[in-house]
Amino acid sequence: MEGKKYLVKFNKSECIGVFACTAVMPDFWKVEPEGVASLEGAKEVEPGKFELEIGEEHLKEMIESAQVCPVNVIEVIDKETGEKLN
């Protein structure tokens, strides 16, 4: 049986490049040459908006990376319930 799945939503178009997320999760969050963050492996679902499915093993750190974002452009959603976790 697979574990729970979560959806990370990232509004890259509103990122201001503080990079607190990269400090928390450097394997997922990268610094782009244009001075904003990018979410590794995420798919662009509409211009400037990205989504990535993650498992339980990355949940705690991803919620922390969302919480340290000063402009709140990262959301972590429980895929089963639709509940926002950060």
N, C-alpha and C positions, 0 to 999 in steps of 0.2 A: 504494500500500500504506500502510495506517495504521501509526503507531508503536505501541510497547508501551503498555499501559494498566495503571494502578495503582489500587488501592482505598485510600482514606483512611477509617479507622474512628475515630470520635470518640465517646467516652463522656462526653457533656455532663453527665450526672447526677453525675459525680465531679469535674468541673472546679471548681477553687477560686479562679479569677479572678486569677491572677498576670499573665496576658496576655503572657507571653514569646512565644507563637505570633503574636500580633498585631504584635509588633515585627519579627519575621522576615518575615511575609507579610501585610501589611495589606490586600492585595486579596482574600485568602481568609478571614482570621480577623478577626472583628468583636467589639467589646465590646457585650454586651447590657445593657440597663438594669438587669436583676436582678443584675449583677455577675459574670457568667460569659461565656466566649467562645462564639461561634457560628461555624460553618463555612458560608460563603456557598455556596448552591446544593446543599447536602447534603440527602438525604432521610432522614427518621426511619424506621428499620427496625424498631425496637421502642422502647418508652418510654425517652427519654433517650439513645438510641444512634442515631448518624447515620453515613451513608456517602456518599462522593463519589468518582466516578471522575475521575482526572486522567491527563494524558499526560506523556510524557517531559520536555516543556519546563518542567514545574513540579515535577519529582521531587526535584531536589537541595534546593530551598528547603523543600519539604514535609517531607522527611526531617529537615532542620535544625529546622523548627518543632516536629516531634515530639520531637526530642532535647532541646530546651530546656524542654519541659514538665516541671515539677517533680513532677507526680503521674502521669506516664506514661499519660494518657488518650487519646493519639493514636497510631495505628498506621498504617504505610504498608505495603501488601501488594502484591507482584507478582501480578497477576491470572492470569498464565499458569502460574506455578509454585506460588502460594500462600505463597511465602516472605515472612516479615516482614523489612522492610528497615531498621528502626530499632531 
